[in-house]
Amino acid sequence: MEAACPTILIVDDVHLNRTIIKTYLGACGYQFLEAGNGVQALEQMRAHHVDLVILDLMMPVLDGFGYLAALKADDHFKHIPVIINSSLDDLKSIKHALTLGCYDYFIKTSPREELQLVLPLKVKNAIQAKLLLDEVCAQKSRLESEIEAAEKYQRFLLPHDFTARGIAIQPFYHPCFGVSGDFFDFLALSDDKTALLIADVCGHGVHAAMAAALLKPLFDRSMRDTESPLCTLTRLNQDLLRLTDDTNFITAFVAVYDPKKQTLCYANAGHPPPLYWHRATGTIEMLKATGVFLGMLTDEDWSAQEETIPIAPHDRLLLVTDGVIEAMAVDDTPFGMASLCRIFGDLAATELDAMSHRLWRHLQEFTNEQWRDDVTIIVVGFQEPGVSHVMRIASDPNLVIPTVDAILATLGPDCCAHDQQVIKISLVEILMNAIEHGNLAIGYARKQAALVAGTFDELVDTRRHTEPYASRMVTISYTITPTQVTFNIHDEGTGFDWHAVPEPCANTQMLMPHGRGLLIARSSMDACTFHHRGSAVTLVKHLSRPLRMARLTTPGKDQATLPATLETRKDKVMQITPTVMDQTITLTVSGIIDFSARKAIGALIEERMAHGQRDFVLDLRHVTFMDSSGLGALVACFSSIRKHGGSMRLTQIPNQVLELIEMTKLSHFFDLCDNVEAPTSSVNV
């Protein structure tokens, strides 16, 4: 394919001058665009591809100086060369134009012979420089794209949202050149043990990153085979000798945490010593090297040892790479181990995520954000080991409440009623989301349409018996400690963007029949964090009073995996009993309310309103809400009654309903209506 002819934009307010320049350059095979001032020239630049600009300085509207300044300030056009063609021959004008970034300068009053000879050469050189710069920029863009793809893959290899019994881990990772020679990994082993690795390949950039990528499968295989830090390092050294050249060496720290024995067994192959903070004494212990680095010495010359230290709840462990210790200030002063110990001691009692980010801010300030090496910071917090359970359920909404009841039963008698209520409401919402939006892949808009059409139950039932949805399960793993419960809920769907879920408190969403589950979980739990593209969520609830671990119960074997179907609960069938006194209709509702209740309650209300009755009382003392869609049903009924000039009063509101009203901010809906009382024991609408 032949290259397109270069395009030259000639900018001059005199048509004759533009014609003369085209005449001088006509035999060179260029294409031309013209403009009479700087504004027209900018318009031409935006509309056409331009390789070179020949620019007059003295023009109306926007002169050449103003145009040149605007051009060089625009990232899209600043690389285009500009040759000045002006009658201004004073040094001040020439210096100003060159300072603004013009490529070359020639004077209009130059002899004709000189213009015929010099101008084509100036233009040729400028265009060749532009084409060369374009090629360099294209290669740079391709290289940056490849580095970006490599960085994404490298980050993919790193662990994300790792959870384990008795341990919390907060990593921070900052590559110096897009990709990094730093690597870390965490593995769940048998008997609830956890393995940790932090490693650093000498150097940085692509070469170091390729060697670091080898550690992922090598560490996984060796650690799972041996569950020993020393044996794992020995195997890694053998593998790296075989798979890397003699320019690579790697420092590594490997540890195995045993929550039952409350010990940390480790081996350190020349890595910067991790710091262990003892909460009881406030002292810091260095876990120094027990062997030499990997990938350089054969088994005969390489050696290391294992060490084991006792672990206490609430102690902390700090792991870093040498990019932290060797970080340099502007005056080439190293950050150093002493500074790291001092700052770690000051921050050790803070939250894990706050600790790693505050340490990172210290480094940024110390180095003035001038990085010479990759930086990895891992903060480990040791917790009460607690008791862990795992349950799996099929994608059947009827299983949600019995599953949650079984989970609550394991919390024992010390868990107060309020905590149980809050946990139940949140778990029901998240499990329903995992089933409906995750495994059954029913999107927000699809659910909205089906609820309004009254076909949602049919849609759910159809998908529950159709592959690929039918075989999908929801896994609930949770850990109970004396002071908190942590739930990890994972569905087998493709995930969703939870950031894009509409805000349920917005006025446009107030009357929607659903969409409040995330708000409930975030409002009621102490932490609600999504992972894995939205297909996994972690919930944390700090308990109002400590649990006595000896009084916890264990789910029965039949509860570990509940059956795919469950008989309909007797209290699931909703019943409505109307009674009339004067002109007031009392509707006593019992059973489980979800959004499908809107039809039954709404039909009865419409029938009574057709006979001239406008005042309603809704007695809710015997109801249970399946999830927050039950509130959506009530909201829809309120809206219908208000639309027809009626009123509704809620009486005997259960605590669960009051909790939901508070969590979903639906009291704001009541605020929008007339004659509203605060939602305490009753609500008037």
Secondary structure as a PSIPRED ss2 file (coil, helix, strand):
# PSIPRED VFORMAT (PSIPRED V4.0)

   1 M C   1.000  0.000  0.000
   2 E C   1.000  0.000  0.000
   3 A C   1.000  0.000  0.000
   4 A C   1.000  0.000  0.000
   5 C C   1.000  0.000  0.000
   6 P C   1.000  0.000  0.000
   7 T E   0.000  0.000  1.000
   8 I E   0.000  0.000  1.000
   9 L E   0.000  0.000  1.000
  10 I E   0.000  0.000  1.000
  11 V E   0.000  0.000  1.000
  12 D C   1.000  0.000  0.000
  13 D C   1.000  0.000  0.000
  14 V C   1.000  0.000  0.000
  15 H H   0.000  1.000  0.000
  16 L H   0.000  1.000  0.000
  17 N H   0.000  1.000  0.000
  18 R H   0.000  1.000  0.000
  19 T H   0.000  1.000  0.000
  20 I H   0.000  1.000  0.000
  21 I H   0.000  1.000  0.000
  22 K H   0.000  1.000  0.000
  23 T H   0.000  1.000  0.000
  24 Y H   0.000  1.000  0.000
  25 L H   0.000  1.000  0.000
  26 G H   0.000  1.000  0.000
  27 A H   0.000  1.000  0.000
  28 C H   0.000  1.000  0.000
  29 G C   1.000  0.000  0.000
  30 Y C   1.000  0.000  0.000
  31 Q E   0.000  0.000  1.000
  32 F E   0.000  0.000  1.000
  33 L E   0.000  0.000  1.000
  34 E E   0.000  0.000  1.000
  35 A E   0.000  0.000  1.000
  36 G C   1.000  0.000  0.000
  37 N C   1.000  0.000  0.000
  38 G H   0.000  1.000  0.000
  39 V H   0.000  1.000  0.000
  40 Q H   0.000  1.000  0.000
  41 A H   0.000  1.000  0.000
  42 L H   0.000  1.000  0.000
  43 E H   0.000  1.000  0.000
  44 Q H   0.000  1.000  0.000
  45 M H   0.000  1.000  0.000
  46 R H   0.000  1.000  0.000
  47 A H   0.000  1.000  0.000
  48 H C   1.000  0.000  0.000
  49 H C   1.000  0.000  0.000
  50 V C   1.000  0.000  0.000
  51 D C   1.000  0.000  0.000
  52 L E   0.000  0.000  1.000
  53 V E   0.000  0.000  1.000
  54 I E   0.000  0.000  1.000
  55 L E   0.000  0.000  1.000
  56 D C   1.000  0.000  0.000
  57 L C   1.000  0.000  0.000
  58 M C   1.000  0.000  0.000
  59 M C   1.000  0.000  0.000
  60 P C   1.000  0.000  0.000
  61 V C   1.000  0.000  0.000
  62 L C   1.000  0.000  0.000
  63 D C   1.000  0.000  0.000
  64 G H   0.000  1.000  0.000
  65 F H   0.000  1.000  0.000
  66 G H   0.000  1.000  0.000
  67 Y H   0.000  1.000  0.000
  68 L H   0.000  1.000  0.000
  69 A H   0.000  1.000  0.000
  70 A H   0.000  1.000  0.000
  71 L H   0.000  1.000  0.000
  72 K H   0.000  1.000  0.000
  73 A C   1.000  0.000  0.000
  74 D C   1.000  0.000  0.000
  75 D C   1.000  0.000  0.000
  76 H C   1.000  0.000  0.000
  77 F C   1.000  0.000  0.000
  78 K C   1.000  0.000  0.000
  79 H C   1.000  0.000  0.000
  80 I C   1.000  0.000  0.000
  81 P C   1.000  0.000  0.000
  82 V E   0.000  0.000  1.000
  83 I E   0.000  0.000  1.000
  84 I E   0.000  0.000  1.000
  85 N E   0.000  0.000  1.000
  86 S E   0.000  0.000  1.000
  87 S C   1.000  0.000  0.000
  88 L C   1.000  0.000  0.000
  89 D C   1.000  0.000  0.000
  90 D C   1.000  0.000  0.000
  91 L H   0.000  1.000  0.000
  92 K H   0.000  1.000  0.000
  93 S H   0.000  1.000  0.000
  94 I H   0.000  1.000  0.000
  95 K H   0.000  1.000  0.000
  96 H H   0.000  1.000  0.000
  97 A H   0.000  1.000  0.000
  98 L H   0.000  1.000  0.000
  99 T H   0.000  1.000  0.000
 100 L H   0.000  1.000  0.000
 101 G C   1.000  0.000  0.000
 102 C C   1.000  0.000  0.000
 103 Y C   1.000  0.000  0.000
 104 D E   0.000  0.000  1.000
 105 Y E   0.000  0.000  1.000
 106 F E   0.000  0.000  1.000
 107 I E   0.000  0.000  1.000
 108 K C   1.000  0.000  0.000
 109 T C   1.000  0.000  0.000
 110 S C   1.000  0.000  0.000
 111 P C   1.000  0.000  0.000
 112 R H   0.000  1.000  0.000
 113 E H   0.000  1.000  0.000
 114 E H   0.000  1.000  0.000
 115 L H   0.000  1.000  0.000
 116 Q H   0.000  1.000  0.000
 117 L H   0.000  1.000  0.000
 118 V H   0.000  1.000  0.000
 119 L H   0.000  1.000  0.000
 120 P H   0.000  1.000  0.000
 121 L H   0.000  1.000  0.000
 122 K H   0.000  1.000  0.000
 123 V H   0.000  1.000  0.000
 124 K H   0.000  1.000  0.000
 125 N H   0.000  1.000  0.000
 126 A H   0.000  1.000  0.000
 127 I H   0.000  1.000  0.000
 128 Q H   0.000  1.000  0.000
 129 A H   0.000  1.000  0.000
 130 K H   0.000  1.000  0.000
 131 L H   0.000  1.000  0.000
 132 L H   0.000  1.000  0.000
 133 L H   0.000  1.000  0.000
 134 D H   0.000  1.000  0.000
 135 E H   0.000  1.000  0.000
 136 V H   0.000  1.000  0.000
 137 C H   0.000  1.000  0.000
 138 A H   0.000  1.000  0.000
 139 Q H   0.000  1.000  0.000
 140 K H   0.000  1.000  0.000
 141 S H   0.000  1.000  0.000
 142 R H   0.000  1.000  0.000
 143 L H   0.000  1.000  0.000
 144 E H   0.000  1.000  0.000
 145 S H   0.000  1.000  0.000
 146 E H   0.000  1.000  0.000
 147 I H   0.000  1.000  0.000
 148 E H   0.000  1.000  0.000
 149 A H   0.000  1.000  0.000
 150 A H   0.000  1.000  0.000
 151 E H   0.000  1.000  0.000
 152 K H   0.000  1.000  0.000
 153 Y H   0.000  1.000  0.000
 154 Q H   0.000  1.000  0.000
 155 R H   0.000  1.000  0.000
 156 F H   0.000  1.000  0.000
 157 L H   0.000  1.000  0.000
 158 L C   1.000  0.000  0.000
 159 P C   1.000  0.000  0.000
 160 H C   1.000  0.000  0.000
 161 D C   1.000  0.000  0.000
 162 F C   1.000  0.000  0.000
 163 T C   1.000  0.000  0.000
 164 A E   0.000  0.000  1.000
 165 R C   1.000  0.000  0.000
 166 G C   1.000  0.000  0.000
 167 I E   0.000  0.000  1.000
 168 A E   0.000  0.000  1.000
 169 I E   0.000  0.000  1.000
 170 Q E   0.000  0.000  1.000
 171 P E   0.000  0.000  1.000
 172 F E   0.000  0.000  1.000
 173 Y E   0.000  0.000  1.000
 174 H E   0.000  0.000  1.000
 175 P C   1.000  0.000  0.000
 176 C C   1.000  0.000  0.000
 177 F C   1.000  0.000  0.000
 178 G C   1.000  0.000  0.000
 179 V C   1.000  0.000  0.000
 180 S C   1.000  0.000  0.000
 181 G C   1.000  0.000  0.000
 182 D E   0.000  0.000  1.000
 183 F E   0.000  0.000  1.000
 184 F E   0.000  0.000  1.000
 185 D E   0.000  0.000  1.000
 186 F E   0.000  0.000  1.000
 187 L E   0.000  0.000  1.000
 188 A E   0.000  0.000  1.000
 189 L C   1.000  0.000  0.000
 190 S H   0.000  1.000  0.000
 191 D H   0.000  1.000  0.000
 192 D H   0.000  1.000  0.000
 193 K C   1.000  0.000  0.000
 194 T E   0.000  0.000  1.000
 195 A E   0.000  0.000  1.000
 196 L E   0.000  0.000  1.000
 197 L E   0.000  0.000  1.000
 198 I E   0.000  0.000  1.000
 199 A E   0.000  0.000  1.000
 200 D E   0.000  0.000  1.000
 201 V E   0.000  0.000  1.000
 202 C C   1.000  0.000  0.000
 203 G C   1.000  0.000  0.000
 204 H C   1.000  0.000  0.000
 205 G C   1.000  0.000  0.000
 206 V H   0.000  1.000  0.000
 207 H H   0.000  1.000  0.000
 208 A H   0.000  1.000  0.000
 209 A H   0.000  1.000  0.000
 210 M H   0.000  1.000  0.000
 211 A H   0.000  1.000  0.000
 212 A H   0.000  1.000  0.000
 213 A H   0.000  1.000  0.000
 214 L H   0.000  1.000  0.000
 215 L H   0.000  1.000  0.000
 216 K H   0.000  1.000  0.000
 217 P H   0.000  1.000  0.000
 218 L H   0.000  1.000  0.000
 219 F H   0.000  1.000  0.000
 220 D H   0.000  1.000  0.000
 221 R H   0.000  1.000  0.000
 222 S H   0.000  1.000  0.000
 223 M H   0.000  1.000  0.000
 224 R H   0.000  1.000  0.000
 225 D H   0.000  1.000  0.000
 226 T H   0.000  1.000  0.000
 227 E C   1.000  0.000  0.000
 228 S C   1.000  0.000  0.000
 229 P H   0.000  1.000  0.000
 230 L H   0.000  1.000  0.000
 231 C H   0.000  1.000  0.000
 232 T H   0.000  1.000  0.000
 233 L H   0.000  1.000  0.000
 234 T H   0.000  1.000  0.000
 235 R H   0.000  1.000  0.000
 236 L H   0.000  1.000  0.000
 237 N H   0.000  1.000  0.000
 238 Q H   0.000  1.000  0.000
 239 D H   0.000  1.000  0.000
 240 L H   0.000  1.000  0.000
 241 L H   0.000  1.000  0.000
 242 R H   0.000  1.000  0.000
 243 L H   0.000  1.000  0.000
 244 T C   1.000  0.000  0.000
 245 D C   1.000  0.000  0.000
 246 D C   1.000  0.000  0.000
 247 T C   1.000  0.000  0.000
 248 N C   1.000  0.000  0.000
 249 F C   1.000  0.000  0.000
 250 I E   0.000  0.000  1.000
 251 T E   0.000  0.000  1.000
 252 A E   0.000  0.000  1.000
 253 F E   0.000  0.000  1.000
 254 V E   0.000  0.000  1.000
 255 A E   0.000  0.000  1.000
 256 V E   0.000  0.000  1.000
 257 Y E   0.000  0.000  1.000
 258 D E   0.000  0.000  1.000
 259 P C   1.000  0.000  0.000
 260 K C   1.000  0.000  0.000
 261 K C   1.000  0.000  0.000
 262 Q C   1.000  0.000  0.000
 263 T E   0.000  0.000  1.000
 264 L E   0.000  0.000  1.000
 265 C E   0.000  0.000  1.000
 266 Y E   0.000  0.000  1.000
 267 A E   0.000  0.000  1.000
 268 N E   0.000  0.000  1.000
 269 A E   0.000  0.000  1.000
 270 G E   0.000  0.000  1.000
 271 H C   1.000  0.000  0.000
 272 P C   1.000  0.000  0.000
 273 P C   1.000  0.000  0.000
 274 P C   1.000  0.000  0.000
 275 L E   0.000  0.000  1.000
 276 Y E   0.000  0.000  1.000
 277 W E   0.000  0.000  1.000
 278 H E   0.000  0.000  1.000
 279 R C   1.000  0.000  0.000
 280 A C   1.000  0.000  0.000
 281 T C   1.000  0.000  0.000
 282 G C   1.000  0.000  0.000
 283 T E   0.000  0.000  1.000
 284 I E   0.000  0.000  1.000
 285 E E   0.000  0.000  1.000
 286 M E   0.000  0.000  1.000
 287 L C   1.000  0.000  0.000
 288 K C   1.000  0.000  0.000
 289 A C   1.000  0.000  0.000
 290 T C   1.000  0.000  0.000
 291 G E   0.000  0.000  1.000
 292 V C   1.000  0.000  0.000
 293 F C   1.000  0.000  0.000
 294 L E   0.000  0.000  1.000
 295 G C   1.000  0.000  0.000
 296 M C   1.000  0.000  0.000
 297 L C   1.000  0.000  0.000
 298 T C   1.000  0.000  0.000
 299 D C   1.000  0.000  0.000
 300 E C   1.000  0.000  0.000
 301 D C   1.000  0.000  0.000
 302 W C   1.000  0.000  0.000
 303 S C   1.000  0.000  0.000
 304 A E   0.000  0.000  1.000
 305 Q C   1.000  0.000  0.000
 306 E C   1.000  0.000  0.000
 307 E E   0.000  0.000  1.000
 308 T E   0.000  0.000  1.000
 309 I E   0.000  0.000  1.000
 310 P E   0.000  0.000  1.000
 311 I C   1.000  0.000  0.000
 312 A C   1.000  0.000  0.000
 313 P C   1.000  0.000  0.000
 314 H C   1.000  0.000  0.000
 315 D C   1.000  0.000  0.000
 316 R E   0.000  0.000  1.000
 317 L E   0.000  0.000  1.000
 318 L E   0.000  0.000  1.000
 319 L E   0.000  0.000  1.000
 320 V E   0.000  0.000  1.000
 321 T C   1.000  0.000  0.000
 322 D H   0.000  1.000  0.000
 323 G H   0.000  1.000  0.000
 324 V H   0.000  1.000  0.000
 325 I H   0.000  1.000  0.000
 326 E C   1.000  0.000  0.000
 327 A C   1.000  0.000  0.000
 328 M E   0.000  0.000  1.000
 329 A C   1.000  0.000  0.000
 330 V C   1.000  0.000  0.000
 331 D C   1.000  0.000  0.000
 332 D C   1.000  0.000  0.000
 333 T C   1.000  0.000  0.000
 334 P E   0.000  0.000  1.000
 335 F C   1.000  0.000  0.000
 336 G H   0.000  1.000  0.000
 337 M H   0.000  1.000  0.000
 338 A H   0.000  1.000  0.000
 339 S H   0.000  1.000  0.000
 340 L H   0.000  1.000  0.000
 341 C H   0.000  1.000  0.000
 342 R H   0.000  1.000  0.000
 343 I H   0.000  1.000  0.000
 344 F H   0.000  1.000  0.000
 345 G H   0.000  1.000  0.000
 346 D H   0.000  1.000  0.000
 347 L H   0.000  1.000  0.000
 348 A C   1.000  0.000  0.000
 349 A C   1.000  0.000  0.000
 350 T C   1.000  0.000  0.000
 351 E C   1.000  0.000  0.000
 352 L H   0.000  1.000  0.000
 353 D H   0.000  1.000  0.000
 354 A H   0.000  1.000  0.000
 355 M H   0.000  1.000  0.000
 356 S H   0.000  1.000  0.000
 357 H H   0.000  1.000  0.000
 358 R H   0.000  1.000  0.000
 359 L H   0.000  1.000  0.000
 360 W H   0.000  1.000  0.000
 361 R H   0.000  1.000  0.000
 362 H H   0.000  1.000  0.000
 363 L H   0.000  1.000  0.000
 364 Q H   0.000  1.000  0.000
 365 E H   0.000  1.000  0.000
 366 F H   0.000  1.000  0.000
 367 T H   0.000  1.000  0.000
 368 N C   1.000  0.000  0.000
 369 E C   1.000  0.000  0.000
 370 Q C   1.000  0.000  0.000
 371 W C   1.000  0.000  0.000
 372 R C   1.000  0.000  0.000
 373 D C   1.000  0.000  0.000
 374 D C   1.000  0.000  0.000
 375 V E   0.000  0.000  1.000
 376 T E   0.000  0.000  1.000
 377 I E   0.000  0.000  1.000
 378 I E   0.000  0.000  1.000
 379 V E   0.000  0.000  1.000
 380 V E   0.000  0.000  1.000
 381 G E   0.000  0.000  1.000
 382 F E   0.000  0.000  1.000
 383 Q C   1.000  0.000  0.000
 384 E C   1.000  0.000  0.000
 385 P C   1.000  0.000  0.000
 386 G C   1.000  0.000  0.000
 387 V E   0.000  0.000  1.000
 388 S E   0.000  0.000  1.000
 389 H E   0.000  0.000  1.000
 390 V E   0.000  0.000  1.000
 391 M E   0.000  0.000  1.000
 392 R E   0.000  0.000  1.000
 393 I E   0.000  0.000  1.000
 394 A E   0.000  0.000  1.000
 395 S C   1.000  0.000  0.000
 396 D C   1.000  0.000  0.000
 397 P H   0.000  1.000  0.000
 398 N H   0.000  1.000  0.000
 399 L H   0.000  1.000  0.000
 400 V H   0.000  1.000  0.000
 401 I H   0.000  1.000  0.000
 402 P H   0.000  1.000  0.000
 403 T H   0.000  1.000  0.000
 404 V H   0.000  1.000  0.000
 405 D H   0.000  1.000  0.000
 406 A H   0.000  1.000  0.000
 407 I H   0.000  1.000  0.000
 408 L H   0.000  1.000  0.000
 409 A H   0.000  1.000  0.000
 410 T C   1.000  0.000  0.000
 411 L C   1.000  0.000  0.000
 412 G C   1.000  0.000  0.000
 413 P C   1.000  0.000  0.000
 414 D C   1.000  0.000  0.000
 415 C C   1.000  0.000  0.000
 416 C C   1.000  0.000  0.000
 417 A H   0.000  1.000  0.000
 418 H H   0.000  1.000  0.000
 419 D H   0.000  1.000  0.000
 420 Q H   0.000  1.000  0.000
 421 Q H   0.000  1.000  0.000
 422 V H   0.000  1.000  0.000
 423 I H   0.000  1.000  0.000
 424 K H   0.000  1.000  0.000
 425 I H   0.000  1.000  0.000
 426 S H   0.000  1.000  0.000
 427 L H   0.000  1.000  0.000
 428 V H   0.000  1.000  0.000
 429 E H   0.000  1.000  0.000
 430 I H   0.000  1.000  0.000
 431 L H   0.000  1.000  0.000
 432 M H   0.000  1.000  0.000
 433 N H   0.000  1.000  0.000
 434 A H   0.000  1.000  0.000
 435 I H   0.000  1.000  0.000
 436 E H   0.000  1.000  0.000
 437 H H   0.000  1.000  0.000
 438 G H   0.000  1.000  0.000
 439 N H   0.000  1.000  0.000
 440 L C   1.000  0.000  0.000
 441 A C   1.000  0.000  0.000
 442 I C   1.000  0.000  0.000
 443 G C   1.000  0.000  0.000
 444 Y H   0.000  1.000  0.000
 445 A H   0.000  1.000  0.000
 446 R H   0.000  1.000  0.000
 447 K H   0.000  1.000  0.000
 448 Q H   0.000  1.000  0.000
 449 A H   0.000  1.000  0.000
 450 A H   0.000  1.000  0.000
 451 L H   0.000  1.000  0.000
 452 V H   0.000  1.000  0.000
 453 A H   0.000  1.000  0.000
 454 G C   1.000  0.000  0.000
 455 T C   1.000  0.000  0.000
 456 F H   0.000  1.000  0.000
 457 D H   0.000  1.000  0.000
 458 E H   0.000  1.000  0.000
 459 L H   0.000  1.000  0.000
 460 V H   0.000  1.000  0.000
 461 D H   0.000  1.000  0.000
 462 T H   0.000  1.000  0.000
 463 R H   0.000  1.000  0.000
 464 R H   0.000  1.000  0.000
 465 H C   1.000  0.000  0.000
 466 T C   1.000  0.000  0.000
 467 E C   1.000  0.000  0.000
 468 P C   1.000  0.000  0.000
 469 Y C   1.000  0.000  0.000
 470 A C   1.000  0.000  0.000
 471 S C   1.000  0.000  0.000
 472 R C   1.000  0.000  0.000
 473 M E   0.000  0.000  1.000
 474 V E   0.000  0.000  1.000
 475 T E   0.000  0.000  1.000
 476 I E   0.000  0.000  1.000
 477 S E   0.000  0.000  1.000
 478 Y E   0.000  0.000  1.000
 479 T E   0.000  0.000  1.000
 480 I E   0.000  0.000  1.000
 481 T C   1.000  0.000  0.000
 482 P C   1.000  0.000  0.000
 483 T C   1.000  0.000  0.000
 484 Q E   0.000  0.000  1.000
 485 V E   0.000  0.000  1.000
 486 T E   0.000  0.000  1.000
 487 F E   0.000  0.000  1.000
 488 N E   0.000  0.000  1.000
 489 I E   0.000  0.000  1.000
 490 H E   0.000  0.000  1.000
 491 D C   1.000  0.000  0.000
 492 E C   1.000  0.000  0.000
 493 G C   1.000  0.000  0.000
 494 T C   1.000  0.000  0.000
 495 G C   1.000  0.000  0.000
 496 F C   1.000  0.000  0.000
 497 D C   1.000  0.000  0.000
 498 W H   0.000  1.000  0.000
 499 H H   0.000  1.000  0.000
 500 A H   0.000  1.000  0.000
 501 V C   1.000  0.000  0.000
 502 P C   1.000  0.000  0.000
 503 E C   1.000  0.000  0.000
 504 P C   1.000  0.000  0.000
 505 C C   1.000  0.000  0.000
 506 A C   1.000  0.000  0.000
 507 N H   0.000  1.000  0.000
 508 T H   0.000  1.000  0.000
 509 Q H   0.000  1.000  0.000
 510 M C   1.000  0.000  0.000
 511 L C   1.000  0.000  0.000
 512 M C   1.000  0.000  0.000
 513 P C   1.000  0.000  0.000
 514 H C   1.000  0.000  0.000
 515 G C   1.000  0.000  0.000
 516 R C   1.000  0.000  0.000
 517 G H   0.000  1.000  0.000
 518 L H   0.000  1.000  0.000
 519 L H   0.000  1.000  0.000
 520 I H   0.000  1.000  0.000
 521 A H   0.000  1.000  0.000
 522 R H   0.000  1.000  0.000
 523 S H   0.000  1.000  0.000
 524 S H   0.000  1.000  0.000
 525 M C   1.000  0.000  0.000
 526 D C   1.000  0.000  0.000
 527 A E   0.000  0.000  1.000
 528 C E   0.000  0.000  1.000
 529 T E   0.000  0.000  1.000
 530 F E   0.000  0.000  1.000
 531 H E   0.000  0.000  1.000
 532 H H   0.000  1.000  0.000
 533 R H   0.000  1.000  0.000
 534 G H   0.000  1.000  0.000
 535 S C   1.000  0.000  0.000
 536 A E   0.000  0.000  1.000
 537 V E   0.000  0.000  1.000
 538 T E   0.000  0.000  1.000
 539 L E   0.000  0.000  1.000
 540 V E   0.000  0.000  1.000
 541 K E   0.000  0.000  1.000
 542 H E   0.000  0.000  1.000
 543 L C   1.000  0.000  0.000
 544 S C   1.000  0.000  0.000
 545 R C   1.000  0.000  0.000
 546 P C   1.000  0.000  0.000
 547 L C   1.000  0.000  0.000
 548 R C   1.000  0.000  0.000
 549 M H   0.000  1.000  0.000
 550 A H   0.000  1.000  0.000
 551 R H   0.000  1.000  0.000
 552 L C   1.000  0.000  0.000
 553 T C   1.000  0.000  0.000
 554 T C   1.000  0.000  0.000
 555 P C   1.000  0.000  0.000
 556 G C   1.000  0.000  0.000
 557 K H   0.000  1.000  0.000
 558 D H   0.000  1.000  0.000
 559 Q H   0.000  1.000  0.000
 560 A H   0.000  1.000  0.000
 561 T E   0.000  0.000  1.000
 562 L C   1.000  0.000  0.000
 563 P C   1.000  0.000  0.000
 564 A C   1.000  0.000  0.000
 565 T C   1.000  0.000  0.000
 566 L C   1.000  0.000  0.000
 567 E C   1.000  0.000  0.000
 568 T C   1.000  0.000  0.000
 569 R C   1.000  0.000  0.000
 570 K C   1.000  0.000  0.000
 571 D C   1.000  0.000  0.000
 572 K C   1.000  0.000  0.000
 573 V C   1.000  0.000  0.000
 574 M C   1.000  0.000  0.000
 575 Q E   0.000  0.000  1.000
 576 I E   0.000  0.000  1.000
 577 T E   0.000  0.000  1.000
 578 P E   0.000  0.000  1.000
 579 T E   0.000  0.000  1.000
 580 V E   0.000  0.000  1.000
 581 M E   0.000  0.000  1.000
 582 D C   1.000  0.000  0.000
 583 Q C   1.000  0.000  0.000
 584 T E   0.000  0.000  1.000
 585 I E   0.000  0.000  1.000
 586 T E   0.000  0.000  1.000
 587 L E   0.000  0.000  1.000
 588 T E   0.000  0.000  1.000
 589 V E   0.000  0.000  1.000
 590 S E   0.000  0.000  1.000
 591 G E   0.000  0.000  1.000
 592 I E   0.000  0.000  1.000
 593 I E   0.000  0.000  1.000
 594 D C   1.000  0.000  0.000
 595 F C   1.000  0.000  0.000
 596 S C   1.000  0.000  0.000
 597 A H   0.000  1.000  0.000
 598 R H   0.000  1.000  0.000
 599 K H   0.000  1.000  0.000
 600 A H   0.000  1.000  0.000
 601 I H   0.000  1.000  0.000
 602 G H   0.000  1.000  0.000
 603 A H   0.000  1.000  0.000
 604 L H   0.000  1.000  0.000
 605 I H   0.000  1.000  0.000
 606 E H   0.000  1.000  0.000
 607 E H   0.000  1.000  0.000
 608 R H   0.000  1.000  0.000
 609 M H   0.000  1.000  0.000
 610 A H   0.000  1.000  0.000
 611 H C   1.000  0.000  0.000
 612 G C   1.000  0.000  0.000
 613 Q C   1.000  0.000  0.000
 614 R C   1.000  0.000  0.000
 615 D E   0.000  0.000  1.000
 616 F E   0.000  0.000  1.000
 617 V E   0.000  0.000  1.000
 618 L E   0.000  0.000  1.000
 619 D E   0.000  0.000  1.000
 620 L E   0.000  0.000  1.000
 621 R E   0.000  0.000  1.000
 622 H E   0.000  0.000  1.000
 623 V E   0.000  0.000  1.000
 624 T E   0.000  0.000  1.000
 625 F E   0.000  0.000  1.000
 626 M C   1.000  0.000  0.000
 627 D C   1.000  0.000  0.000
 628 S C   1.000  0.000  0.000
 629 S H   0.000  1.000  0.000
 630 G H   0.000  1.000  0.000
 631 L H   0.000  1.000  0.000
 632 G H   0.000  1.000  0.000
 633 A H   0.000  1.000  0.000
 634 L H   0.000  1.000  0.000
 635 V H   0.000  1.000  0.000
 636 A H   0.000  1.000  0.000
 637 C H   0.000  1.000  0.000
 638 F H   0.000  1.000  0.000
 639 S H   0.000  1.000  0.000
 640 S H   0.000  1.000  0.000
 641 I H   0.000  1.000  0.000
 642 R H   0.000  1.000  0.000
 643 K H   0.000  1.000  0.000
 644 H C   1.000  0.000  0.000
 645 G C   1.000  0.000  0.000
 646 G C   1.000  0.000  0.000
 647 S E   0.000  0.000  1.000
 648 M E   0.000  0.000  1.000
 649 R E   0.000  0.000  1.000
 650 L E   0.000  0.000  1.000
 651 T E   0.000  0.000  1.000
 652 Q C   1.000  0.000  0.000
 653 I C   1.000  0.000  0.000
 654 P C   1.000  0.000  0.000
 655 N H   0.000  1.000  0.000
 656 Q H   0.000  1.000  0.000
 657 V H   0.000  1.000  0.000
 658 L H   0.000  1.000  0.000
 659 E H   0.000  1.000  0.000
 660 L H   0.000  1.000  0.000
 661 I H   0.000  1.000  0.000
 662 E H   0.000  1.000  0.000
 663 M H   0.000  1.000  0.000
 664 T C   1.000  0.000  0.000
 665 K C   1.000  0.000  0.000
 666 L C   1.000  0.000  0.000
 667 S H   0.000  1.000  0.000
 668 H H   0.000  1.000  0.000
 669 F H   0.000  1.000  0.000
 670 F H   0.000  1.000  0.000
 671 D H   0.000  1.000  0.000
 672 L C   1.000  0.000  0.000
 673 C C   1.000  0.000  0.000
 674 D C   1.000  0.000  0.000
 675 N C   1.000  0.000  0.000
 676 V C   1.000  0.000  0.000
 677 E C   1.000  0.000  0.000
 678 A C   1.000  0.000  0.000
 679 P C   1.000  0.000  0.000
 680 T C   1.000  0.000  0.000
 681 S C   1.000  0.000  0.000
 682 S C   1.000  0.000  0.000
 683 V E   0.000  0.000  1.000
 684 N E   0.000  0.000  1.000
 685 V C   1.000  0.000  0.000
